């Protein structure tokens, strides 16, 4: 990533970047990843909506995207399968997490396809997303963090210079919530993502 950023900076003297922006929305298949497997978990459908900007150097196809969006993450936890939680009245519980997220991704788009890029242009991307917790479900068995960091990667394609469809995976790097009655038992949030964007 550092090398790609250096290339970007060097190219600013010889190429003019093309900046575009627009709305984006998508679906997420969210699943928690605990340090130990103590009970069954269930994936939940989440989502995101926001606005993104894209800055690409057409000659080389390298650039960066950044934005701000609302993200919803969910998960099902079968806490009642363990006596330590079942004895407190917990059963099958749902966790909901609401984030204000800031994705910052490096992007490589194929922009030299002999004119075909005007109709369809594939791209790949990767980089971090910084999340600030805006709200969460009331589940007294866990403490929730104030923020989250994930590393995203994926691929997609642009249609007719405006529509972008992408899919990828987000790897949670920091814990989202941790148990109050156990030491070092926490969950990170991972997710498959599908996004649609329209850039002006």
C-alpha atoms as one frame of an Amber mdcrd trajectory, in Angstrom:
protein
   0.000   0.000   0.000   2.854   2.390   0.763   4.387   1.692  -2.667   1.071
   2.332  -4.400   0.664   5.618  -2.519   4.167   6.666  -3.577   3.356   5.925
  -7.212   0.204   8.027  -6.874   2.155  10.998  -5.576   4.785  10.720  -8.301
   2.168  10.612 -11.036   0.537  13.875  -9.987   3.179  15.792 -11.922   2.473
  14.029 -15.248  -1.214  13.133 -15.152  -4.378  14.847 -14.126  -6.569  12.834
 -11.784 -10.255  12.487 -12.527 -12.403  13.084  -9.458 -16.004  11.876  -9.303
 -18.476  11.331  -6.496 -21.894   9.885  -5.887 -24.180   7.796  -3.665 -23.509
   4.202  -2.729 -25.557   1.481  -1.039 -25.221  -2.223  -0.457 -25.874  -5.389
   1.490 -23.622  -7.170   3.969 -23.641 -10.759   5.187 -22.260 -10.282   8.685
 -20.795 -12.948  10.926 -18.937 -12.685  14.226 -15.527 -14.287  14.694 -14.861
 -15.126  18.337 -11.460 -16.086  19.704 -12.920 -19.386  20.902 -15.982 -21.315
  19.732 -18.187 -21.601  22.834 -21.669 -21.503  21.288 -23.323 -21.428  17.850
 -23.556 -18.121  16.015 -25.797 -17.090  13.147 -24.945 -14.775  10.259 -27.260
 -11.817   9.721 -27.965  -9.547   6.764 -26.746  -5.985   7.259 -26.378  -3.011
   5.010 -24.702   0.283   4.212 -25.620   3.574   2.594 -23.584   6.714   2.050
 -21.540   8.768  -0.369 -18.135   8.074  -1.933 -15.560   9.914  -4.002 -13.175
   8.409  -6.548  -9.904   9.972  -7.693  -8.334   8.018 -10.575  -5.419   8.787
 -12.887  -6.820   7.602 -16.237  -3.463   6.876 -17.856  -2.410   4.342 -15.239
  -5.765   3.463 -13.692  -4.454   3.837 -10.143  -6.301   5.926  -7.611  -8.064
   6.147  -4.299 -11.648   6.107  -3.099 -12.960   7.484   0.168 -16.359   8.110
   1.642 -18.619   8.196   4.629 -21.511   5.829   5.222 -23.872   4.311   7.721
 -23.299   0.591   8.305 -25.464  -1.924  10.114 -23.935  -5.171  11.379 -25.901
  -7.962  13.023 -25.338 -11.425  14.486 -27.210 -14.134  16.313 -25.658 -15.642
  19.460 -26.941 -18.813  21.118 -25.843 -17.813  24.609 -28.324 -20.181  26.253
 -26.223 -23.144  25.133 -23.745 -22.290  27.908 -24.733 -22.537  31.570 -22.812
 -19.394  32.513 -25.227 -17.343  30.358 -28.241 -19.662  30.395 -28.406 -19.425
  34.183 -28.736 -15.633  33.820 -31.741 -15.986  31.541 -29.990 -15.524  28.207
 -31.063 -17.645  25.239 -30.856 -16.957  21.518 -29.813 -13.314  21.425 -29.396
 -10.840  18.576 -26.595  -8.288  18.400 -27.049  -5.100  16.393 -24.217  -2.649
  15.699 -24.617   0.748  14.026 -21.523   2.495  12.667 -20.540   5.721  10.983
 -17.872   4.279   8.705 -15.075   5.917   6.706 -13.659   3.590   4.000 -10.358
   4.631   2.374  -9.350   2.265  -0.425  -6.680   2.083  -3.057  -8.173   1.187
  -6.424  -6.768  -0.096  -9.708  -9.093   0.281 -12.683  -8.413  -0.960 -16.204
  -8.701   2.258 -18.224  -6.878   1.241 -21.418  -9.115  -1.275 -23.142  -9.207
   0.268 -26.622 -12.443   2.072 -25.917 -14.162  -0.836 -24.185 -13.633   0.922
 -20.835 -16.355   3.388 -21.874 -18.842   0.511 -21.562 -17.241  -1.749 -18.950
 -14.102  -1.278 -16.859 -13.039  -3.865 -14.237 -11.322  -2.791 -11.012  -9.873
  -4.183  -7.793  -9.621  -2.417  -4.448  -8.286  -2.772  -0.935  -7.738  -0.765
   2.199  -9.047   0.080   5.665 -12.451   1.144   6.919 -12.608   3.093  10.178
 -15.866   2.712  12.078 -17.244   4.872  14.883 -19.989   3.219  16.924 -23.251
   5.142  16.732 -25.413   2.660  18.640 -25.818  -0.975  19.578 -28.347  -3.389
  20.993 -28.770  -3.665  24.743 -27.083  -6.939  25.648 -25.754  -6.797  29.191
 -23.600  -9.900  28.755 -21.128  -7.925  26.599 -19.168  -4.704  26.605 -19.105
  -2.912  23.251 -16.175  -1.034  21.788 -16.411   2.601  20.694 -14.965   1.952
  17.243 -13.830  -0.634  14.773 -11.142  -1.142  12.149 -11.498  -3.522   9.221
  -9.417  -4.309   6.148 -11.422  -4.648   2.951 -10.598  -6.170  -0.415 -12.626
  -6.997  -3.478 -13.296  -6.474  -7.150 -15.963  -5.022  -9.375 -16.714  -3.331
 -12.668 -17.922   0.001 -13.928 -20.708   0.224 -16.506 -21.093   3.098 -18.965
 -18.801   5.365 -16.934 -21.325   5.846 -14.126 -22.604   2.657 -12.481 -20.243
   0.613 -10.311 -20.973  -2.843  -8.915 -18.495  -4.414  -6.506 -18.200  -7.317
  -4.118 -15.656  -8.086  -1.456 -14.825  -9.173   2.056 -14.150  -7.198   5.233
 -11.778  -8.601   7.837 -12.416  -7.222  11.322  -9.094  -6.241  12.908 -10.302
  -5.047  16.321 -12.896  -6.422  18.707 -16.482  -5.201  18.439 -17.752  -6.636
  21.736 -16.401  -8.837  24.527 -17.912 -10.909  27.323 -18.091  -9.421  30.779
 -17.688 -12.706  32.697 -14.789 -14.163  30.687 -11.300 -12.863  30.117 -10.076
 -12.505  26.542 -13.341 -13.660  24.929 -14.256 -11.167  22.234 -15.702 -11.026
  18.746 -14.626  -9.287  15.581 -17.104  -8.511  12.821 -16.407  -9.970   9.384
 -18.665  -9.488   6.387 -19.219 -10.251   2.720 -20.278  -7.071   0.947 -22.069
  -6.180  -2.289 -22.215  -2.496  -3.285 -23.815  -0.406  -5.985 -22.627   3.135
  -6.662 -23.466   5.856  -9.162 -20.718   8.387  -9.872 -21.350  11.754 -11.499
